[in-house]
């Protein structure tokens, strides 16, 4: 009966032992795990933002490639780090810390995953040129033109006193890829000139917009305005918009000899895929040296 004696005692008696309640032990906060979770989340989000901000100006990230694998690899690393941060947060012993850090990590994973997916979709689907057929082939002479540049000077072509002429047909001043390519060509402008290669860029922009772009890039490259589409339309390099927006050019690179005959062509199904300056310079030097011309890159359907 001694063992059952506590059951007969008055439950309101303050001296009665609390035999039904277990003592509550507060779970540890685990600051090292919490800080590690934050570091992983911040690292993943930082890599994600780095791709979004720097893709348009960092060549090694794949801006010149048909499939920018380096940028995609960084995004994959960002997603992996965010998931690792979430897993670490869910391993916290404290329920309040687990809820707070876990929710924060989960939201970060959603942002990085959804944003990274949208970036990949934009790069592989939204940067596709409309179907077009370049109405010019290697060995043909470029049609004659007389177009105004950003300095209100009229340029006549296609013949030139230089050994070769690079003509870059670009979409317009609004296109970040075109601005990047023009900036790279501007940086190599003197190198091209020393090799006997002239550089000309053509778009459907108004002269005023070409002036603003030239001032922004501080470029010596003549930015010719073909607002009447007198040259790019016969070449089949015009994108027409149904919503009333102005037409824009479809990017293309042409290298001509001194007689205005096309010796090298580059086009792509993606308007973001642009050749590197050294590729263009090597092709122009080959033309000047009289070597075999480079075959054009076909405007095939994107994968």
C-alpha positions in Angstrom: 0.0 0.0 0.0 3.0 2.3 0.4 3.5 2.4 -3.3 -0.1 3.6 -3.9 -0.1 6.1 -1.1 0.5 9.2 -3.3 -2.7 8.4 -5.2 -4.7 9.1 -2.0 -3.2 12.5 -1.4 -5.0 15.7 -2.1 -4.1 16.9 -5.5 -4.3 20.5 -4.3 -1.8 19.9 -1.6 1.2 22.0 -2.6 3.4 19.4 -0.9 2.2 16.7 -3.3 4.9 15.6 -5.7 4.3 16.3 -9.4 4.4 12.8 -10.5 2.5 13.3 -13.7 4.6 16.2 -15.3 7.9 15.6 -16.9 10.4 18.5 -16.7 10.6 20.7 -19.9 14.1 21.0 -21.3 14.5 24.0 -23.8 16.1 22.7 -27.0 19.4 24.4 -27.8 19.5 27.1 -30.4 22.5 25.7 -32.3 24.0 29.0 -33.5 26.6 27.4 -35.7 24.0 25.4 -37.6 21.8 28.5 -38.0 24.7 30.7 -39.2 25.8 28.0 -41.6 22.3 27.9 -43.0 22.3 31.6 -43.5 25.7 31.5 -45.2 24.5 28.8 -47.6 21.3 30.7 -48.4 23.1 34.0 -48.9 25.8 32.3 -51.1 23.1 30.7 -53.3 21.1 33.9 -53.7 24.3 35.8 -54.3 25.3 33.5 -57.2 21.9 33.8 -58.7 22.0 37.6 -58.6 25.5 37.6 -60.0 24.3 35.7 -63.1 21.4 38.0 -63.6 23.5 41.2 -63.3 26.7 40.1 -65.0 25.6 37.8 -67.8 25.2 40.7 -70.2 28.8 42.0 -69.6 31.0 39.0 -68.7 32.2 37.1 -71.8 33.4 34.0 -70.0 29.8 33.4 -68.7 28.8 32.3 -72.2 27.3 35.4 -73.8 29.1 34.4 -77.1 28.0 30.7 -77.0 24.9 29.2 -78.4 24.3 27.5 -75.0 25.8 29.5 -72.1 26.9 26.5 -70.0 28.9 28.5 -67.5 25.9 30.7 -66.6 23.7 27.6 -66.3 26.4 25.8 -64.1 26.4 28.8 -61.7 22.7 28.8 -61.5 22.8 25.1 -60.7 25.3 25.8 -57.9 23.0 28.5 -56.6 20.1 26.2 -56.4 22.2 23.5 -54.7 23.5 25.9 -52.1 20.0 27.1 -51.3 18.6 23.6 -50.9 21.6 22.8 -48.6 20.8 25.8 -46.5 17.1 24.7 -46.3 18.2 21.2 -45.2 20.5 22.7 -42.6 17.7 25.0 -41.3 15.3 22.1 -40.9 17.8 20.3 -38.8 17.7 22.9 -36.0 16.5 21.5 -32.7 14.6 24.6 -31.6 11.1 24.5 -33.1 11.0 28.3 -33.3 14.4 28.5 -35.0 13.5 25.7 -37.3 10.3 27.5 -38.3 11.9 30.9 -38.9 15.1 29.8 -40.6 13.3 27.0 -42.5 10.7 29.4 -43.9 13.3 31.9 -44.9 15.4 29.2 -46.6 12.3 27.8 -48.3 11.4 31.2 -49.8 15.0 31.6 -51.0 14.8 28.3 -52.7 11.6 29.3 -54.4 13.1 32.6 -55.6 16.4 31.1 -56.9 14.7 28.1 -58.5 11.9 30.0 -60.2 14.2 32.9 -61.2 16.8 30.5 -62.5 14.2 28.7 -64.5 13.0 31.9 -66.0 16.5 32.9 -66.9 17.1 29.6 -68.7 13.8 30.0 -70.5 14.7 33.5 -71.6 18.1 32.5 -72.9 16.9 29.5 -74.8 13.5 30.6 -76.0 12.9 34.3 -75.7 16.1 35.3 -77.6 15.2 33.4 -80.7 15.1 35.4 -84.0 12.0 35.1 -86.1 12.3 32.8 -89.1 14.4 34.5 -91.8 16.4 33.7 -94.9 19.5 35.7 -95.6 19.3 36.7 -99.3 23.0 36.9 -99.7 25.7 34.3 -100.2 29.5 34.2 -100.1 30.8 35.4 -103.4 28.0 37.9 -104.1 28.5 41.6 -103.9 26.7 43.5 -101.2 24.0 45.9 -102.6 25.1 49.6 -102.8 24.1 51.8 -100.0 24.3 55.4 -98.8 23.5 55.7 -95.1 24.0 58.4 -92.5 26.0 57.8 -89.3 25.9 59.4 -85.9 28.0 62.3 -87.1 25.5 63.1 -89.9 28.1 61.9 -92.4 26.9 59.8 -95.4 28.7 56.5 -95.9 28.7 54.9 -99.4 29.4 51.3 -99.9 30.1 48.5 -100.3 33.6 49.1 -101.9 36.3 50.3 -99.6 39.9 51.4 -99.7 40.7 49.0 -96.9 41.6 45.4 -97.3 38.4 44.2 -95.7 35.3 45.6 -94.1 33.3 44.2 -91.2 29.6 45.0 -91.4 27.6 44.3 -88.2 23.9 44.5 -88.6 22.5 44.9 -85.1 19.0 44.9 -83.6 19.1 48.4 -82.1 20.3 50.5 -79.3 17.8 48.9 -76.9 19.4 45.4 -77.2 21.9 44.6 -74.4 23.7 42.0 -76.5 24.1 44.5 -79.4 25.5 47.1 -77.0 27.9 44.5 -75.5 29.1 43.5 -79.0 29.6 47.1 -80.1 31.5 47.8 -76.9 33.9 44.9 -77.6 34.3 46.0 -81.2 35.0 49.5 -80.0 37.7 48.1 -77.7 39.4 46.4 -80.6 38.7 49.1 -83.2 42.3 50.3 -83.5 43.5 46.7 -83.7 41.1 46.1 -86.6 42.3 49.3 -88.3 46.0 48.3 -88.0 45.2 45.0 -89.7 43.5 46.9 -92.6 40.0 46.1 -91.5 37.2 48.7 -91.4 34.2 48.3 -89.1 30.6 49.5 -89.8 27.4 48.9 -87.9 23.9 49.2 -89.4 20.5 49.2 -87.7 17.0 50.7 -88.3 17.5 53.2 -85.4 17.0 56.9 -86.1 20.1 59.0 -86.3 19.3 60.6 -83.0 19.3 57.2 -81.3 22.6 56.3 -82.9 24.1 59.5 -81.6 23.0 58.6 -78.0 24.4 55.1 -78.4 27.7 56.4 -79.8 28.0 58.8 -76.9 27.2 56.1 -74.4 29.8 53.7 -75.9 32.3 56.4 -76.9 32.8 54.5 -80.1 34.5 55.5 -83.4 32.5 52.9 -85.3 30.1 54.4 -87.8 26.6 53.6 -86.6 24.6 53.8 -89.9 20.9 54.4 -89.8 18.8 52.4 -92.3 15.4 53.7 -91.2 14.0 53.2 -94.7 15.3 49.6 -94.7 16.8 50.2 -98.1 19.7 47.7 -97.4 18.6 45.3 -94.7 15.2 44.6 -96.2 16.6 43.3 -99.5 19.0 41.2 -97.4 16.0 39.7 -95.5 17.2 41.0 -92.2 14.1 42.8 -90.9 11.9 41.7 -88.0 8.4 43.1 -88.4 6.2 43.7 -85.3 2.4 43.4 -85.4 1.8 45.6 -82.4 2.9 48.8 -84.1 6.4 48.9 -82.7 9.2 49.9 -85.1 10.9 47.2 -87.1 14.3 46.1 -86.0 17.1 44.4 -87.8 18.1 40.7 -87.4 21.7 40.4 -86.4 24.3 39.4 -89.0 28.0 39.7 -89.5 29.4 40.2 -93.0 33.0 40.6 -94.0 33.6 42.1 -97.4 36.8 42.4 -99.5 37.8 45.8 -100.9 35.5 45.3 -103.9 32.5 44.8 -101.7 32.2 41.1 -102.3 31.0 39.1 -99.3 33.7 36.6 -98.1 32.4 35.6 -94.7 29.0 35.5 -93.0 27.8 34.8 -89.5 24.1 34.4 -88.6 22.4 32.5 -85.8 18.9 31.5 -84.7 19.6 33.4 -81.5 20.1 37.1 -81.5 22.2 36.8 -78.3 24.8 34.5 -80.0 27.5 36.8 -81.3 31.0 36.0 -82.5 34.0 37.1 -80.5 36.2 40.0 -81.9 39.2 37.7 -82.3 37.1 35.4 -84.5 36.1 38.3 -86.7 39.6 39.6 -86.9 41.0 36.2 -87.8 38.4 35.8 -90.6 39.2 39.3 -91.9 42.9 38.7 -91.9 42.4 35.5 -93.9 40.4 37.4 -96.5 43.1 40.0 -96.8 45.7 37.3 -97.2 43.6 35.7 -99.9 43.1 32.5 -98.0 40.0 30.3 -98.2 36.9 31.9 -96.8 34.9 30.7 -93.8 31.7 29.0 -94.5 28.6 30.8 -93.2 26.9 29.7 -90.0 23.4 28.6 -91.1 20.3 30.1 -89.5 19.0 26.8 -88.4 16.0 26.2 -86.1 17.0 26.4 -82.4 17.0 23.1 -80.4 
